[in-house]
Amino acid sequence: MDLVAGIDAGTQSLKVVVYDAAGQAIVAAASAPLELSSGSDGSREQRPADWVAALHACFSALDPGIRANIAALAVSGQQHGFVPVDAAGEVLAPAKLWCDTSTSAECVQIMDAVGGPARTIELAGNPVLTGYTASKLPWTKAHRPEAYARLATILLPHDYLNFVLTGQRFCEYGDASGTGWLDVRTRTWSNELLRATDPDRDLAECLPPIAGPDALFGVDPATAAALGIPAAAKVAVGGGDNMMAAIGTGCVVPGRLAMSLGTSGTLFAYSDTPVVDPEGAWAAFCSSTGGWLPLICTMNCTVVTEQVAKAFGFSTRDGDAHLRATAPGAEGLVMLPFLNGERTPDLPHGKGVLAGLDTTNMTPAHLYRAAMEGATYSLKYGYDAFVRAGMQFDRIVLTGGGSNSAEWRQLVADVFGLPVEVPVQAEGAAFGAALQALWALGRSRGDAASIHDITDRHVALEASLSARPDPARSQAYASAYTRYLRHLDAITPLQRG
């Protein structure tokens, strides 16, 4: 029996799922928590060694008989992180993550060096936004010069786990397009942007080769033995968590729209051609399946609802009751949920704002609703840019931890005015990685099935979790969203100053 495994290394935890393609069922799953180191300067870092420890812990929790039948696996990883590695493969410093806003000044410096944001988009299809990998290099040069001097290879989190699994250094187009250096139109590195990042060093020498979407690598024998998987197991290229979630939700053909409600919120759609906005209203990423993945990312999603629940001493599992006890619009209470700074809208130094407090809405339930609504409105703000560009969608496929909330699913349907569907496999990124491994393994054996064929066969929807827009609530949310936009317009000059 051939099984495939998907590994999802996120901000809060590392998860592993093992999938039996013949039986179309997840046969095992494990999860291990990860710690996040936060600084008042906006820094957000993790130790790559913790990812490796979590990986081993997860595999140790799986039945040995299941591990022994894993034929292929792939990694999904949080995007944009920077893992500096020396020539011997040693990690030189903690990994700065996607949600790290301490390097926002370096973003501006890089773009100014090539002529500004518009020129940057001409060169790569994207501006260098806060959190992107490029900005972390000059920061490291200034603040960790010893590590920078010994830097041999620039790896993203998912690249580093692939290195641990295979002993080889490589990247892939989807995750690489989130560095800020890849010209997504031509799928080649922009030498001009690399020079702008560090004019005194050839950073191209530090970039690993880019592997194709169906590439397979052998697993390192010692690692295979430690994980309890066959020495003949193969490692597919994997990708960024959003790229893998696109596979796990079936968002691999045009017209599909997927939304992930995790620590960050993302909204993405597949395209056969590059979809670049000259104003940089969305991320013009490549997919990990040979196409492109225009994407909206917010830096504050479930992290906001979790913070509110923690502040008032209840669990997010009880959050739906608070939503049911309050009306759409939270009685006029508005939250701009920018606790980690924000990417959409582009406010890297943004802070959370509560507005509209009065004697009726100053309750834990109203604040929890305002947090959930605010996180959703930030995604709607990005979605509006998609619509203005002429993109059309007939449904939203929802994944991530927030999709477990019936009230949040209904809120999304009502705010966006679209039906919401949820895959049977809730761990979209980990499941997507498993499906990519299945696809690549099949191709290596002569199976001509496309990635769309694979997702059509294996991505099933859970009918009981679907939601349909309610016209009355949609109207109420439309008014509340307008109020959110007014407050956003008012605070933007202050938070950009």
Salt bridges, closest charged atoms under 4 A:
ASP2 OD2 - ARG445 NH1 2.61
GLU45 OE2 - LYS96 NZ 3.25
GLU45 OE2 - ARG144 NH2 2.91
ASP50 OD1 - ARG47 NH1 2.64
ASP86 OD2 - ARG150 NH2 2.69
ASP100 OD2 - LYS96 NZ 2.89
GLU122 OE1 - ARG119 NH1 3.08
ASP159 OD1 - HIS158 ND1 3.19
ASP175 OD2 - HIS158 ND1 2.98
ASP183 OD1 - ARG185 NH1 3.72
GLU192 OE1 - ARG119 NH2 3.21
ASP198 OD1 - LYS141 NZ 3.11
ASP200 OD2 - LYS141 NZ 3.43
ASP214 OD2 - ARG443 NE 2.88
GLU373 OE2 - ARG369 NH1 2.91
ASP384 OD1 - LYS380 NZ 2.84
GLU407 OE2 - ARG324 NH1 3.90
ASP414 OD2 - ARG473 NE 2.61
GLU421 OE1 - ARG395 NH1 2.41
GLU421 OE2 - ARG468 NH2 3.99
GLU427 OE1 - LYS15 NZ 3.98
ASP456 OD1 - HIS452 NE2 3.48
